[in-house]
Amino acid sequence: MFARVTMTEGSPAGIDEAVRFMRETVLPEARNMKGFKDSYLLVDRKTGKQMGIALRETEADLNASAEAAKRLRAQYVWEATAQPPKVEIYEVAVQL
């Protein structure tokens, strides 16, 4: 399994909008992508820091979703008034 981790920071006041956008826009589209396993949004309401984690079955599935993920990230940053994101890719080595 592979993970795309997106980290950004915005105004703490934008967290609720970020959560809404994730639930209403990102997750429905992500669920339709090949190899979808799960997605998470972690937030710090005090600092405005946010971390999104998208899990895909294979590296090929993760790569195939890259363009859609880039488009959704751009929308997310706009909606959440966040700074440009930092994106990293990881292999999930252990899952409990």
C-alpha positions in Angstrom: 0.0 0.0 0.0 1.2 3.6 -0.7 0.3 6.9 0.9 0.3 10.4 -0.5 0.8 12.8 2.5 -0.1 16.4 2.0 0.9 19.0 4.6 -0.3 22.6 4.7 -1.1 25.4 7.0 -3.8 28.0 7.0 -5.9 30.1 9.3 -7.4 28.2 12.2 -10.6 29.8 11.2 -10.5 27.9 7.9 -10.4 24.4 9.5 -14.2 23.9 9.4 -14.3 24.8 5.7 -11.4 22.5 5.1 -13.2 19.6 6.8 -16.4 20.4 4.9 -14.6 20.4 1.6 -12.8 17.1 2.4 -16.1 15.4 3.2 -18.2 16.9 0.4 -15.7 17.1 -2.5 -12.5 15.2 -2.0 -13.7 11.9 -0.4 -16.5 11.3 -2.9 -14.1 11.7 -5.8 -11.3 9.8 -4.2 -13.5 6.8 -3.5 -14.1 6.4 -7.2 -10.3 6.3 -8.0 -8.7 2.9 -8.7 -7.0 1.4 -5.8 -8.6 3.7 -3.2 -8.1 2.3 0.4 -8.8 5.3 2.7 -8.2 9.0 3.3 -7.6 11.0 6.5 -7.5 14.6 7.3 -5.7 15.6 10.5 -6.0 19.1 11.8 -4.6 21.3 14.5 -7.4 23.8 15.3 -5.0 26.0 17.3 -2.3 26.4 14.6 -4.2 25.8 11.4 -1.9 23.0 10.4 -3.4 20.2 8.3 -2.3 16.9 7.0 -4.1 14.8 4.5 -3.3 11.1 4.0 -4.5 9.3 0.9 -4.0 5.5 0.8 -3.9 3.5 -2.4 -3.5 -0.2 -3.0 -0.4 0.1 -5.3 2.2 2.6 -6.3 0.7 2.5 -9.8 -2.8 3.4 -8.4 -1.2 6.3 -6.5 0.6 7.5 -9.6 -2.6 7.2 -11.7 -4.4 9.4 -9.2 -1.7 12.1 -9.2 -3.3 14.6 -11.6 -6.7 14.4 -9.9 -5.0 14.7 -6.5 -3.2 17.8 -7.8 -6.4 19.4 -8.9 -8.2 18.6 -5.7 -5.3 20.0 -3.7 -5.5 23.3 -5.6 -9.2 23.5 -4.8 -8.6 22.5 -1.2 -5.9 25.2 -0.7 -8.3 27.7 -2.2 -11.2 26.6 0.1 -9.2 26.3 3.2 -7.2 29.5 2.6 -4.1 27.4 3.2 -0.5 28.0 2.2 0.9 25.9 -0.7 1.1 22.3 0.3 4.1 20.0 0.7 3.4 16.6 -0.7 5.4 13.4 0.1 4.9 9.8 -1.0 5.5 6.8 1.3 5.2 3.1 1.2 3.1 1.8 4.1 5.4 -0.7 5.7 3.2 -1.8 8.6 -0.6 -1.7 9.0 -2.2 -2.7 12.2 
